[in-house]
Amino acid sequence: MLLSNSDIQKIENIGYDQKNFVRSKKSWLKLKNKDGRCVFHNGKTCLIYENRPEGCKLYPLIFDKEHKSAVVDEDCPYQDNFRFNKKNVDELYRLVTQILNERKDRKKEQKLKKL
């Protein structure tokens, strides 16, 4: 799950250290996984449900990069239990734009640090 800066801040505010739940790969910030699931999932429930990332709140609605559109994740076993509307799709596009802009800013900062 990709994370926005505000997702990270919200989770840090409830007492978690970023190094324990964020991994960075090519300037993308993602939730860490442990034993095939999110570090905040204990096998039965989400430990930070009220403070979960925005992408988790919208899931199984995801952004398909190839088609540049919102789709329901085919891998979700509960995909048929969800109904999405224009507001959900708009929220997803806003989140994707935010994460892309934050990544671009991180890449700029990294370049400046190298100078």
N, C-alpha and C positions, 0 to 999 in steps of 0.2 A: 504494500500500500504506500503510495507516494504521500509525502507530508508537506504541508505548508509551514511557514515560519510560525503562524498563529497556532497551528496544531501542536507544534513542539512546545511553544510557550505555555499553552493550556495544560499540557501534560506535566511540564516542569512545575507549574504552579500548584499541582496537587502532590508534589514531593518526589517525583522521579527525576533521575539524572539522565540527561540526554545521551550520554555515552552508553547507557544501558538499553536504550530502545531505538536509537537512530543509527542507520548505516548510510554511508555516502558512497555513491558509485557514479563516476562521471558527472559530478555536481548534482545528481538527483539525491534527495533525502527520502529514505524509505524506512518503514517500520522493520525492525529486526524480527526474524522468525527463529523459533526454537522448536525442535522436534516436529517440523512441518506445519507449525501454526504461529500466529502472532505471539510475541512475547507477553502480551497482556491477556491471552486466552489460556485458561487453566484446563481446558478440555471439556468444560461444561458451560462456562460463561465468560464474558468479557469483564476483566477486573476494573476497567476504567470506563464502563459503558456510558455513564453520564458525561464523560469528558473525552469520548472517542473522537478520532480525527473526522473531518468533514467527509472524506472519501468513504469512510466506514458507514457514516450515516446514510449516504446515497447508495451504497452497495445493495443489490447487485447491478445497479446502473453504473456502467463504466464508459470511458471514452475509447473508441476504436480509432487508433492512429491511422491505420491504413485507409479507412473510409471517412475519417474526420467526422465521426458522428457518435451520438450516444446510443449504446446498445445494452441489452441485458446480458450479463456474463453467462455464457452457455455452461460453464463449469459449476455454477452454483446449483446445488441440488434442490434449493427452494425457490428457484427463479419464477415458478408459476404462482407463487404466493404473493408476489409484489405487483403493484400497479403504479405506474409513473405517469406524471402529467407534465405539461409545459414548464411549470414552475421548477420541478425536479431537474428537467433537462437544462433549463437556464442556470440553475445552481451549479450543475456539473460543469457547464461551459465557463462560468465565472471562476470556479475552482481551478480548472485546467489552465485558464489564462493566468491566474494568480501564481500557480506553481511554475509555469513557464517563465514568467517575468522574474520571479525570485531566483530561479536557476540561472537566468541570464545575468542577474546582478551578482550572484556568487562567482560565476565564471569571470566577470570583470574584476572583482575583488582579488581573485586568485592570480590573475594576470598582473595586476598592479603590485601584488606582494612579491612576484618574481623579479620585478624591475629593480 
